[in-house]
Amino acid sequence: MKRKAKGKLISFEGAEGSGKTTQINRLLARLEKAKFKTVVTREPGGTEIGEEIRHLIIHNAKSNLMCAEAELLLFAASRAQLVRELIIPALKVGRIVICDRYLDSTTVYQGVARRLSPDPVQQINQFAVGSVMPDLTIVLDVPPEVSMARIRKRHSDLPDRMEKENIEFYRNVREGYLLLARSLPDRFFVADGTQPALKVEKLIWKAVHDRLA
């Protein structure tokens, strides 16, 4: 597999409980075995400022009172810092950056599921990331019933702000991701997150390999 000097940005998307963390770790192991230099980060978060914003959005005691517009702007603020502090420098030195969520999460969660107008969502997204778009976006697709069942099985943490949403919210999230994937087939790769983890891992690795080759 030939490697170019410029890095690549790979984002993972999907509803809560879709298996993103598992597949990110498996892809990371394959990339490192192939001798690629990697950086793994997440949204919101990934920087000291971003992690403070993450806590405010997800774990603040009054986060249930947060309006959708404030949520949108906080996600964008965290993303703007992440792009400039971590992602751009890593790409410049040829790293493969794997990001657990990126701007598509805002398009889907705040734009589709929270029903904010798509025009300001798109403009705010663009302002936050500039020209830094993913080379590949992997969506782990699971039905909303699967998302909620997997969330309920998590015992290590109490449900956060996003995990407390109802099934209709997750149904809209899923539809939003699938619509995005259909509209941007050159960037998106959709994997069935209900399949065995090893099978999903192999499908993702082929998609990534094809982009890096």
N, C-alpha and C positions, 0 to 999 in steps of 0.2 A: 504494500500500500504506500503510494507516494505521499509525502507531506509537503504542503506549501508553507511559506514563511508566515503568511497571515493566518491568524487563528480563526476558529469557527465558534459561533454561538448556537448552542442547542438548548431549546427550552422544552420543559415537560409541563403538560397541562392535563386537567381532568378534575372531576369533582372529588370531594373528600372521600377517602376510602377507596380510591381507584387503583392504588398500588404504586404511586409515583416514587415514593421513597425507596421501595424495594428495587424498582427498575433503574433508578438513578445509581444506586450502589452497584448493581450488576453491570451497568454500562461503564461506570468508572473503572471497575476491575478489568474489564476487557480492554479499555483504552490504555490503561497503565501497562497491561501485559504487552500491548502493541507498541509500547515505548512513546506514547503521546504524553506531552505535558498537559496537565489538566487543572482546572479550577472549578470547584463546585460552590454554588451559592444559592440563595433562596430569596423569595419575595413574599410579603414584605420583609425586609431585613438585609442581611449580607454585609452591612457596615455598622459601625457603632450608632450612627444616627438612625439608620434604617431599623435596627433592632429596638430602639426606643419607640419609634413610630409603630412597629409591629405590636409591642406591648400595649400601646395606647389603643390600637384598633381592635385587637383580639382579646386582651385580658383585663383591660381597665374595668373597674367595678361599674362604671356608668356607660360602658360601650353599647349597651342595649338602647340607649337614648340617642346614639349617633345617627344623624340623618344620612341619607344615601350620598348627598352631594359632598358632605364633609369626608365620608369614607373614601369617595373617589379621589379627592384632592390629597388625602393622606397617603394613599397607595401611590399616587403619582410622585409625591415628594420623596418617598422612600426609593422609588425606582430611579428618579433623576440622580439621586446621590449614588446609588449602586452603579449606574452606567458610567458615571464620570470618575468615581473613585476606584472601582474594581474592574468592570467589564472592559472598558476601552483600553486601559493599560495592559490587561492580560491579552487581549486580541492583538495588540501591537507587537507583542513579543512572541506571537505564534501559539498561544495556549488554546486548548479546547475548553471553552467555558460551558458548563452545564448549569442551567438555571431552573430551579424548582419554582415554576410560574414566571410569567413575564407580562407584557402588555395585554396579551389575549385574555388573561384572567380578568382584567378590568373591563374589557369589551363585553365579556360574557357575564361576569358576576354583577357589576354595577350597571352596565348598559342593558343587558337582556333581562337578567333575573330581578334586578332592582328597578327596571323599566325607566332608566334615565334616557334622555334624548341622545340618539347616537352621534349627532354632530359635535356637541361639546365633549363627549367622551373621546371621540377620535382626535379632536384638536388637542385636548389635554394629554392624551397618550403620546401624540406626536411631539409635543413640546417637551415631555419628560425624557423620551429616548433619543430625540434627534434623528440621526440616520442609522442608529444601531438597531438593526432588525435581526431576528433569528435566521440562521441559514437553514435550520430545520426545527420544526415544532412537532413534538410527539404528543399526541392526545391518547390517554388511556381511557377508553370508553367503557363505562359500566352503567347499567340501568339504575335509576334512582333508588329502587328498592334494595339493590346490592349496596349502594353507597351507605344508606341508613343502617342496614344490617351490620356492615363492617364497622361503622362508627360506634354502634352499641356494644360491639365486642371489645372495644379498646378499654383496657382497665387501668393503664398507667396514668392517665390524665383525665381531668374533668372536661366535658365538652366545652369547646371555645365558642366564640361568637358565631363563626360560620357553621360549626358542627351542630348548632342548635336549630338550624333552619328546617322547615318542613319539607315534605316530599314534593310539593308543587314547585318549591324553589329549586330543588335539585333536578326536577324534570325540565325546567326552563334552562338550567345550566347545561344539561346534556344537549338539549336541542340547539343551544347557542354555539357550543363547540362543534357540533356536527355541521351546522350551517357554515361556520367559518372554514372548516376543513373542505367543504365542497366548493366554496368560493375561491380558495387559495390552494389548489391541489399541489402546486409546485413546492410549497413550503411545508405543508402539513402531512403528517403520517399518522393514521388512526390505527390503534391496536386494540383488539378486544381484551379488555382487562379482566374478563371472567375466565379466560383460558388459564391453564397451568402456567406458573411464573416462568418456568424454563422455556416454554414455547414462546411466550411474550418476549422474553429476553433475546431469543434468537431472531425473532422478527425485527426487533428494534435494532439489533446489531447489524443486520443486513441493510436496513435503511440508513444507518449512520455510516457504515462502510461505503455504501454507494455515494454518499455525499462527500466523504473524505478522500475517496480514491482519485 
